[in-house]
């Protein structure tokens, strides 16, 4: 006999396939253009600092639109929202492939992000309602395939496309996949009732969205200007922080807030959310640094730079399902702290990187990092649902995904600032020219560039260590056991046998 804690019904598997298919497109596009930044800057005749907004703008759009998903699920139903988000994403992808300038590409990437930002949280909500809390570790393991492998495989796929065809196919490739996902969603996803009694928190949205955008913009300007000077930097950062603080106060008093801040009164949810934010920062931030290291310092092609990301995906795939099952049975505390430490160990090797570091050593370190990531991310997401009711699931899904995307956006922005500052300091006259590929660096200059990257990786290592703190306070009781205790049941499935 197979217990229902380890066997998923066909209905759940069908829904999972649809959700993964949509989510993989959204998450791949967070990093798929990383290896194309040099090509894009040359084709559009702009510097790397400008073309970087192709990535940053997409991440910002993801973070900004996620809060809308919780309200939209209530208002028009999860299935409808999911299908609309797929349509927006496919349209944004097609337009991005047709872009005629850097400004138009950034604009279309934002449109793409507005659709992509709702795909994952709405999909998670559908999966959570379908499977129930007793199997959240396994379900998060399914959804974790695009969440963990997407950022890793993105550079690999992007490198293959750049090396063999036009960069435009980075975006065109989403169109047929998106249309297939749309057809499957229409046929396979369960219908969810709409509740038109819910109101949209327009004031909260007006505070949070520009607040997040201004913070990330301010950090990006720090990298462009080489330091925290200039009115644009401080005005953006201060205004963004004030807006976010006002949003928190507004959310605590609003009858239907965009993000239910009362969820954070639950200790487990707060701990898991902190871990999600920190892991998102080190995941996306490091994925920003690695392709640039291989292309700028090592002079590798886009294809090879993308291929060097693959070991992390392999490591994550090997540990992801095991980590989810252990979290279900023994509690997230039995998995997540060890995963974070393994993640930190893998990152540490990159703090020692040089211009001639052995590729096998770098690949092995990234494999170790992947093992840690696979054992960390999904059990932490699952832990965030530990004490939640059926009604809390959409709100919690929205909140945790906002934190992951904001963590990723800030991680990219901060690491970009650190890297740019280090390069400017070590190579004040020619650093920018070397990055743009306008001049070739000599061995001593390459070593200075490598040292700049090594310094930046120390920040990723430090964030990994900080993530260990909330991990050791997560519950040490399995989610399946929690179902028989005081926690409310979101959904239950009948016992099944083979």
C-alpha positions, 0 to 999 in steps of 0.5 A, a space after each residue: 500500500 502507498 500512503 497518501 503522503 507519498 502518492 499524488 493522485 492523477 488530478 494533482 499531477 495533471 494540474 501540476 503539469 499545467 502549472 509547471 509548464 507556465 511557470 517554467 517560462 516565467 522563471 526562465 526569463 528572469 535569467 535567460 537574457 543574462 548571457 545576452 547582455 553583451 550582444 544586446 548592448 552591441 546591437 542597440 549601441 548602449 552600455 551595459 548599465 543601460 541594457 541591464 534594465 532588460 533584466 531589472 525591469 522584468 524582475 521589478 514587474 514581477 514583484 509589482 504585479 504579484 500583490 494583485 494576484 491574491 485579489 484577482 484570485 478572489 475576484 475572478 477566480 484562479 483559473 481565469 487569472 492564470 489564463 489571462 496571465 499566460 496571454 499577457 506573458 505570450 504577448 510580451 514575449 512576442 513584442 520583446 522579440 520584435 523590439 527595435 531599440 533598448 527602450 522598446 525592449 525594456 518596455 516590452 519586458 515589463 509587459 512580459 513581467 506583468 503577465 509572468 508575475 502572476 503565473 507562479 503565485 496563482 499556480 501555487 495557490 491552485 496546487 495548494 488548494 488541490 493537494 492539501 497541506 499534508 503533501 505541501 512538501 511534495 507539491 512544492 517539490 513539483 512547483 520547485 522544478 521551474 523555480 530552481 531549474 529555471 534560473 539555472 537552465 535559463 543561461 544555458 538555453 540563452 547561451 545556445 540560442 545566442 551562439 546559434 541564432 538571433 537573440 530574438 529567439 530568446 523571446 520567440 521560443 516562449 510563444 508556442 510553449 505559452 499557447 500550449 500551456 493556455 490550451 492545457 489550462 483551459 482543459 485541465 485546471 479546476 474551475 474556482 468560484 469568483 467572489 465579487 465582494 472583495 475590493 482591490 486595495 488601490 491605495 496599498 498598490 499605489 504605495 507598494 509598487 512605486 516604493 519597490 521600484 524606487 528602491 531598486 532604481 536607487 540601488 541600480 543608480 548607485 552602480 551607475 554613478 559608482 557610489 551613494 552620491 547624487 540627488 537621484 540616488 538618495 531621493 529614490 532610496 528615501 522615497 521608496 523606503 517611506 512608501 514601503 513603510 507607509 504601505 506596512 502601516 496601511 496594510 495593518 489597518 486596511 480591511 482587505 490589504 494587498 498583502 495581509 501583514 497579519 500573516 507575519 504574526 505567525 512565527 513560522 510564516 515570518 521565519 519562512 518568509 525571511 528565509 525565502 527573501 534571503 535565498 531569493 537574493 543569493 539565488 538571483 544575485 549569484 546567477 547575475 554574477 556568474 555569466 558575467 564572470 565567465 564572459 568578462 574575465 574568462 572570455 568565454 562564449 555565451 554558450 559556454 558561459 550558460 553551460 557552466 551554470 548547469 551543475 547547479 541545476 543537476 545538484 538541485 534536481 538531485 536534492 529537491 524531492 528528497 528535501 520535500 519528503 523529509 520536510 513532510 515527514 520530519 519537519 523543515 528544521 530537519 532539512 533547511 539548516 543543512 541545506 543552507 550550510 551546503 549552499 554557503 559552502 558551495 558559494 565560499 569557493 567562488 569567493 576565492 575565484 581568480 582569472 585562472 580558476 580550474 573549471 572542474 573546481 568551479 563546476 563542482 562548487 556550483 554542484 554543491 551549491 545546487 544540492 543546498 539550494 534544492 534542500 532549502 528553497 521548497 521546504 522553506 516555501 512549504 513551511 510557510 503554509 504550516 499553520 495556515 487556513 484554507 482562506 489564508 493560502 492565496 494571501 500567503 502565496 502572494 506574500 511569499 512570492 513577493 518576498 522571493 522576487 523582491 529579494 531577487 531584485 535587490 540581490 541583483 541590484 546590490 551585487 551589481 552595485 558591489 561589482 561595479 564599485 569594485 571594478 571602478 576602484 581596481 580599474 578606474 580608467 578602463 574598467 567600463 571599456 573592458 566590460 563593454 568589450 571595447 578593449 582587451 585586458 592584460 593578465 594583471 587587469 584580468 586578475 583585478 577583474 577576478 578579484 572584483 567578482 570574488 569580493 562580490 561573491 563574499 556578499 552572496 556567501 554572507 547572505 547564505 550564512 544569515 539565512 541559517 538563522 531563521 532556518 534553525 527555528 523552523 518547525 521540527 514536526 512534519 506537515 503530515 503530522 501537523 494535520 492531525 494536530 491543531 492546524 486546520 486542513 486546507 484540503 484532504 484526499 481519500 486514501 489510495 492504494 496502488 
